[in-house]
Amino acid sequence: MQSSHFIFGNETPMEDVDPGIKRQILGHNDEIMLVKAVFESGAEGYQHQHVHSQVAFVESGVFDVTIAGVTKRQSKGDSFFVPPNVMHGAICIEAGVLLDMFSPIREDFFENYKKGDAS
């Protein structure tokens, strides 16, 4: 499974995933994936863990990011790394965008796209 070589944001569907959070899959193969997450102020990416390595870049906004029980405030230009199976989450303080990279890919993110539910 692999995305097209060229992906255009204005042609790629956004999916509502949680209150105040939308997700857009921007490119992938079986080993790596780029996802854009758009947050409204106050939206909360609940505490969770997964088997994937994750690196996130704060494109805009302000977030309180918690990894393994440690919380740091991050803003435009900052990034964070989450090792596999480590609890983490984020609360959006000022509306913004995170660019998330996962390895291997998050196959669970494709469930709604396969059903045709993405908006």
N, C-alpha and C positions, 0 to 999 in steps of 0.2 A: 504494500500500500504506500502510495506516494502522492503528494500534491503536485499540481502543475508547477512548472519552473517559474512562472510569473504569476503573482497573486496581486489583485488590485483591491484595496480596502473598500472602495465604494461599490464593488461588485460581490463582496464576500459577506455572507449573512452574519448577523449578530444574534446571539442567543441570550435570553434572560435566564440567569442561573440562580440568583438569590435576590431578595429585595434590594434594589439599588445597585445591582451588579450585572453587567452584560459581558459576554465573552465572544471573541472572534478568533477562529483558528486561521493562522496566517501562513503556515507552511509546515510540512512534515514528511518524513519517511518512517521506516520502522524504528529508527534509532534516536531521532531528535524531533522536537516539535516546538514551534513558536506560537504563543497565544497572547492576544491583547485582552486585558481585563479593564473595563471602564467602570469606575466606582463613583457613586454619588456621595456627597458628604454624609457621614454617619453610617454608611453601609459597612457591614462586618463580614469579612471572610472568616467563617467559623474555624475554630481550632480543629485540625485534622492531621492525618499523616497518610503517607502513601509510599509505595516501594520505589518511586521515581526520584532521581536527583533533580533538583529544581534550582534555577538561578533566575532572579527577577530584577528588572531594571525599572526604576521609578522615572517614567517619562514626564509625568506632571503630578501635581497634588502633594498632599502630606499624609503619611500613613504611620500609625503605631504598629510596628511589626513585632510579633512575638515568636521566637524560635527556642524550643527546649526550655520554656519558662522565663526567658530573658526578653525584655521589651526595649526596643530602641525606636526613636522617631526618625523617619526617613522622608526625604523630599527629593525634588527634581535632581536627577544626576546620580542619586545613590543606588545601591544594589544590595541584594542579599542572597545567600546560598543556603539551601535546605538539603541536608543529606537524606538519603532514603530512611524511611520509618521514624522520622523525628517529628514530634508534634509542633505545629506552627499555625499561624493565622495572622490576619491584619484587620485593623479598624481604620477606615478612611476618615481623616480629620478634615481635610479640604479636598473637594472633588478632584479626581485625577485618574491616571492611567498607569497600570503596571504591564510591562512586557515580560511574560513568563516563558522560560525555556525549560523543557522537560526531556529527560532521557532515562529510559526509553519513553516512547510516546504514551500519552494518556488515552488509551483506547476507549475508556469510559466517556470521554468528551464527545465521541462520535455517535453515541446512542441516539440523541435527539436529531442529529443530522440525518441518520439513516432512516428515522421515522418521518422525516420531513417536517419536524416541529420547529426548526430554527427560524427565527424571524429575520 
